[in-house]
Amino acid sequence: MVFQALVSSKDDRQIRSLVDRIFASVDTNGSGVWEFNELKAMLMHLNRSQNGKPNDEFAARQIFNHIDTDGDGVISKQEFLSYILQNRHNTGFFQSSST
């Protein structure tokens, strides 16, 4: 799975390539940024594929706000890349701080 490769990779070029792939697949409306509903749908899909229950709206909003470092209401590819580079060794990097 692509997310598992992110956690285990030590190669920055590979990480950037994986981030590009993930970002494009989650950006379902092609706007070049992630809106809240796009991130929430990805989180729900990830949790279902790992036999977990989907993140609730509150947890998804916490994660979104954490990644959206400039507070403009969308997540840019650079914000997502920065988040991944800072948190990729944390196995629960898509969990809210309240879980």
Phi, psi and omega per residue, in radians:
M1 nan 2.575 -3.066
V2 -1.082 -0.715 -3.113
F3 -1.176 -0.605 3.089
Q4 -1.143 -0.643 3.096
A5 -1.127 -0.636 3.090
L6 -1.065 -0.757 -3.097
V7 -1.173 -0.655 -3.037
S8 -1.595 -0.300 -3.059
S9 -1.285 2.469 3.036
K10 -1.965 -0.044 -3.089
D11 -1.646 2.009 -3.106
D12 -1.047 -0.638 3.118
R13 -1.133 -0.716 3.110
Q14 -1.144 -0.716 3.123
I15 -1.063 -0.813 3.141
R16 -1.081 -0.686 3.104
S17 -1.128 -0.755 3.110
L18 -1.142 -0.702 3.092
V19 -1.071 -0.745 3.095
D20 -1.013 -0.795 -3.131
R21 -1.122 -0.812 -3.131
I22 -1.112 -0.806 -3.076
F23 -1.039 -0.801 -3.132
A24 -1.115 -0.672 -3.101
S25 -1.266 -0.533 -3.138
V26 -1.442 -0.496 3.133
D27 -1.339 1.268 -2.997
T28 -1.182 -0.405 3.134
N29 -1.677 0.005 3.061
G30 1.218 0.399 -3.084
S31 -1.370 -0.236 -3.102
G32 1.549 -0.038 3.063
V33 -2.434 2.816 3.056
W34 -1.672 2.284 2.975
E35 -1.652 2.888 -3.055
F36 -0.940 -0.807 -3.082
N37 -1.109 -0.531 3.100
E38 -1.208 -0.782 3.095
L39 -1.119 -0.761 -3.125
K40 -1.054 -0.741 3.115
A41 -1.097 -0.705 3.112
M42 -1.123 -0.772 -3.139
L43 -1.083 -0.724 3.112
M44 -1.104 -0.736 3.116
H45 -1.111 -0.788 3.129
L46 -1.052 -0.798 -3.104
N47 -1.169 -0.654 3.085
R48 -1.153 -0.724 -3.106
S49 -1.209 -0.331 3.094
Q50 -1.784 0.338 3.123
N51 1.023 0.554 3.069
G52 -1.885 3.020 3.073
K53 -1.521 2.614 -3.114
P54 -1.068 2.564 3.035
N55 -1.060 2.498 3.063
D56 -1.420 2.993 -3.091
E57 -1.018 -0.724 -3.113
F58 -1.116 -0.812 -3.141
A59 -1.123 -0.725 3.118
A60 -1.093 -0.699 3.127
R61 -1.132 -0.682 3.105
Q62 -1.082 -0.783 3.131
I63 -1.111 -0.807 3.126
F64 -0.989 -0.863 -3.112
N65 -1.115 -0.573 3.118
H66 -1.184 -0.707 -3.120
I67 -1.340 -0.615 -3.124
D68 -1.343 1.326 -2.989
T69 -1.209 -0.446 3.132
D70 -1.594 -0.057 3.038
G71 1.190 0.421 -3.121
D72 -1.534 0.044 3.068
G73 1.538 0.077 3.044
V74 -2.454 2.813 3.115
I75 -1.905 2.097 3.078
S76 -1.441 2.854 3.089
K77 -1.064 -0.655 3.129
Q78 -1.132 -0.701 3.097
E79 -1.109 -0.732 3.123
F80 -1.148 -0.769 3.111
L81 -1.047 -0.799 3.117
S82 -1.042 -0.748 3.126
Y83 -1.080 -0.787 -3.139
I84 -1.103 -0.824 -3.113
L85 -1.079 -0.602 -3.141
Q86 -1.389 -0.440 -2.978
N87 -2.152 0.111 -2.981
R88 -1.144 -0.370 3.128
H89 -1.547 -0.042 3.073
N90 -1.564 1.946 -3.045
T91 -1.098 -0.356 3.120
G92 -1.901 0.690 -2.995
F93 -1.222 -0.098 3.023
F94 -1.959 0.603 3.040
Q95 -1.996 2.562 3.123
S96 -1.287 2.815 -3.129
S97 -1.212 -0.230 -3.125
S98 -1.627 -0.060 -3.129
T99 -1.681 nan nan
